[in-house]
Every structure is written in structure tokens, then in C-alpha cells.
Amino acid sequence: MCSKTRLCKQILIISISACLASSETLATDVHRERQIADDIGTRTHPDEAIRLEASDLGFQGLYREAVSKDVRGGVILLHGRHSNQDAAALIQPLRRSLPVHGWSSLSLAMPISDADDLQGHANLLAETIARLQSSVEFLKQKKIGNIALLAHDIGAWTALSYLADSPDGAVKAAVLIDPAPVRKLDPPPISPDSLSAIRLPILEILSSRISVPMDDEASRKRAAMKTNPSYRLLVLNEPDHGWQDIGEFLVNRVHGWLTNLQISAALDAAPPSAPEKQSGLNPK
């Protein structure tokens, strides 16, 4: 009888441990994600809301095809804290306007943690990268082979980590908007050594000079980023909080930078032109 009791207790402990392990793996707030997705679904076109899957978990994406005659590629949007895949202040204007300029947009629902818990968000990094990988595959299935990442706040951690670790060849560039600070997170979501490995073009946009951190961590980050010859930093003149009222400016800036990259890449890939033939008679 005692042995059976001990066996039952062991089975119970194993079952509880498995449940705990499962909850740790699935650390995002699934219920809150579903609430946000349902709310967005009631106010967006039915064709825009799509269901993607990563790590055996479904999540929402908002997809808009390019409507310009000059189709250029696709942009995957990764939102930050206090935001979502259709946030009015920043994400919504970008995802809706970029298709007009020839860029299909795919805005992702990111895993949810307490907005003020940076460590909690850092612990979700593997899940966010899995969602990004799933989204890249989605665009490739749409025959989009020129993909850029546009990441805000903690979304920049995902973009940088992905770019530092053998990104898909279809991903050509990234735009980072006010990346969240790493501070003393353990382990850090992205290290200076990892940043030094990135060679794809990156445009980092900061909302104001106040957003430029001056601590040792920031100095190491800037030094690491500057080893990338295609890294550019743009500091704006303090727009209103929440990126209100500058959506059009930001869209034009992102579109212009990505388009210039395309033109430069096309020129670099073009075969050298043949020398022009001289007209007239050859001198004797």
C-alpha cells in the first residue's frame, strides 16, 4: 500500500512539473492576446487578419498587399510595449501607408508580458523570434523575396537577435525605432558581440536627443553598431509623445531609405557597361 501511495505521489509530482514546464514555455498571456485580436478583428477588413503559427501557438498577423504599380517588397512590423499589431500611434499608420508606396505590410501580434517588466519581455525572446521566422516564411510564400523588418521598442531586440543569427536571405534590411534599453538584464537580449556580427543595412530612428542614452552600455552598443558600414542613425526633433502627428513623415522616411537601398543594390548587381564605340574614322 505504501509503495502504491509513493508511486501516486511521484506521478502527481511529475504531472505538476510537466504543467509548470508547459506554462513556462508558453509564457505569453494567451487570453490577453486573444482579447486584443478579437477587438482588432471587429474594426479591420476581414481579409487583413490572418492566423500564423509559431512554437505550436497561433497568433494574429495583419497583412496588406502592396497596391502601388511599382511593387518593391514586404515589411514586417514588430511592435513594442504599450502597443499592439494595430496601435494607432505608430504601427497602424505604417502598416496602412507602406502598401501605397509598394511595400506589402505584415504586422505581428507579439507575445505579451507586463509592460514594465523588461526581464519578462527578454524571457520571451525565443518566442518572438519564432513568430518572426513564421512571418518571413509567410511573405516568401507570397513570392516576396525582398523583406525588411520594422521594429519598435522591445521589437528591436527581436529584429537584432534575428539578424545576428543567420537570418533568411530574403531579409535585406531593418529599421529600428526607439529600441528599448537593455540595462542590466541577465542574460541580455542582445549583446555588443552579437551586434558586431550584423552586416545588413540598419536605420535606427530615435525620437529625440533625450532618447539617446549616454551610459556605458549605450556606448558599447553604438561602437558595435558602427562596425557595420551600412548602419545609419537618425535623431528627430522631439515629436509628440506616442509618435502622434508624424506618421506621414515616418512613412516617407522609411520608404525613401528602403527604396534607396534597392536602387543601390540593383546598381551594384548590374554588369559593367560596355565601353562606347568611337564614331568616325580610325586615325591612320
Secondary structure by P-SEA (a helix, b strand, c coil): caaaaaaaaaaaaaaaaaaaaaaaaaccaaaaaaaaaaaaaaccccccbbbbbcccbbbbbbbbccccccccbbbbbbbcccccccccccaaaaaaccccccbbbbbbbccccccccaaaaaaaaaaaaaaaaaaaaaaaaacccbbbbbbccaaaaaaaaaaaccccccccbbbbcccccccccccccccaaaaaacccbbbbbbcccccccccaaaaaaaaaaaccccbbbbbccccccccccaaaaaaaaaaaaaaaaaaaaaaaaccccccccccccccc
